[in-house]
């Protein structure tokens, strides 16, 4: 392929990415039309997805394709748990409940981690590169809408303290993608899995929209 693989992924999944970003739930959340309860419920769903992503990380460190992507500075589970303790209180685990779409999403991540490391990379890319980019918009909106301390409890999920230069980190990540040792057919399968990942995100947003219909 003459076009860098990272570019192919970005271009091919652009439509699904845009659909997820502009979902009704996310638009209402970022527009300040939903309360902090909706933000907390969304944060809960993220916990299940990242528990799946990071729970599988140890078993993939030695994998020649997925291993280079396992970078601890990206890990989000501990930050999510701190946010949930702030949002829900110390007993947050007792009320933790995954939406059906979230369960399907986490299950697919676990399946890829177990059976298809290249597919796991597709989910890894979709989540973490998004967190480093659009996730910062969510953090800023949440701070201003619900009064969270800047980069403090409630929004720590979006704060990558160990990554001092996000732009440089993302460049390095894309270089890893460009160096993936896979033939064109396998690369297309990875691209398709990226699209599937955005589809899972969209399904989660639709179910959250059902729980938090805009009353205005």
N, C-alpha and C positions, 0 to 999 in steps of 0.2 A: 504494500500500500504506500502510495506517495504521500497521502495526507496523514499527518500524525494521528495515532489512534485516539488520543485524548480529544482531538478536534472532531473526529468522527462520532465519538460518544456524545459530545456536547450538542452537535448539530442534529444528530438522529433523535435525541430525546428532548429536543427543545419544546416541541408541542406539548408533550406530557408534563414537562417541567412547568410550563406556563399555566396549564390547566390546574396543576396542584397549587401553584402560588396564588392563583386568582380564584380559588374555590370560595363559595359563599361563606363558609365558616371562617376561613382565614381572612377574608376581606372584612367581615364583620368584627372579628377579633382585633385586627390591626386598625380598624376604623374607630375603635373605642365604643362600639355599639353593643358589646357583650361585657358581662361582669368578670371579675377575677375568678369566679368559680369555673367559667369556661376555660380560662387559661390553665387553672389547676388540673382540670380534667384532661386537657391536651397534654400537659406535662406527665400525667400518669401514663398515658399511652406511649409516650416516648420512652418511659422507663422499661416497658416490656420489650420494645424493639432493641434498645441498647443492651439490655441484659442478654438478649440473644446474640447480638453482634460481638459483645465483649466476652461473653461466656465461652464462645468458641475460639477466641483469639489464641489461647495457649496451645491448643491442639494444631493450630495452623502456622505457628512460628517457623517451623522447619520446612514448610511447604515451599517449593521453589518459586511458585507463581504468587501465592497469597502472602507468604511470609514477609516480604519487604514492606507490605502495606500495614503490618501490625506494628503500630507506633504508639507507645503508651501515652505520649503527650496529647493524643487525640481522645483518649478514653473519657467517657462522659457519665458513667453510671454513678460514681461517687458524688459528682456535682448534682445529678438529678435527685439523688436521695437527700442531699442537703436542701435542695429547693423544695422537695415534697414535705420535708419536716417543717419548713417555714410556712408552706402553703396550707398544710393539713394538720400540723401538730406532730408531736412525737409518736403518736400511734398511727401514723399514715399507712403503714403496711396493712393494718386490719381492714381498711376500706378500699384497698387497691383492687381495681376491677378492669379487666381488659375488654374492650369492645370486640365483637366477632371479627371485624376487619383487622383489628390489631393482632388478635390471635393468629389469623391466617398469615399476616405479615411476618410475625416472629417465627412462626413454624417454617415458612419458606426460607428465611435467613438460616435457620438451624439445618434445614435440609441441604442447602447449598454448602454450608460449612462442613457438613458430614460427607457429602457425596460429590460435590463439584466446587472446588476451591475458586475456580475462575468466576463462578456465579456469585460466590461470597464477595469477591472483589467488586462486582457490579453494585451490590448493596452497600458495601463499604464506601465506595465512591459517591453514590447517590446521597447518602446521609452526611458524611463528614465534610465533603466539599460544600454541600449546602449549608451546613452549620457555620462554616467559616465565612460564608458569603451572605446569603439572604438571612441567615440566622441573626446576624447583627442588627438587621432592621427590626426583627421581632423583639430583640432585647431592648432596643431604644424605645420602641412603642410601649412595651410593657412597663418600663421605668417611668415613662411620662404619664401613662394612663392610670396605673395603679399605685404609683408612688414608691416603687421598690428603690432601695439604695442603688446607686450606679454601680453596676457589676457586682452587686451584693446578693444576699440570700433571696431566692425567688427567681433569679435570672442567671445563676452561676453556670447553668448548662451551656449558656452561650459565651462564656468567658474562658478562653484558652490561655491560661496563665503561663504555660510552658512554651507557648509559641509566640515569640516576641515580634516576628515579622510574618504575618499571615500571607502577604503577597508572595514572599519568597518561598514559604512553605508550600503554597498551592502550586507554584511553578515546579518545585521538586516533586510534588505528588503527580503532576501531569507528566513529568519526565518518566516516572515509574510506570505510568500507564503506557506511555509510548514505547517503553522497553519490554512490555509483556511478551513473553515467548509463546506465541500461539499463532496458528495459521489463520487465514482469512475467514474460514468457516467458523472457527472457535471465537474469533473476535466478533463476528456477527451475532453469535449466541450471547456473548457478553453484552453487546449493545441491546439485544432484545430483553435481556434480564434487567438492564437499567430501566428500560421502558416499563417493564413489569413492576419494578420497585416504585416508580412514580405512580403507577396504577394502584398499588397498595396504599400509598400515601393519600391518594385521592379518595379511596374507599373509606379510610379512617376519617377524613374530613367530612364526608357525606354523613357518616353515622354521628359524628359530633354535631353536625348541623341539625340532625334529627333530635338530639338531646337539648340543643340550645337554639330553638327557632327564634328568629328576631321578632321581638314583640312590638318594636317601634313602628 
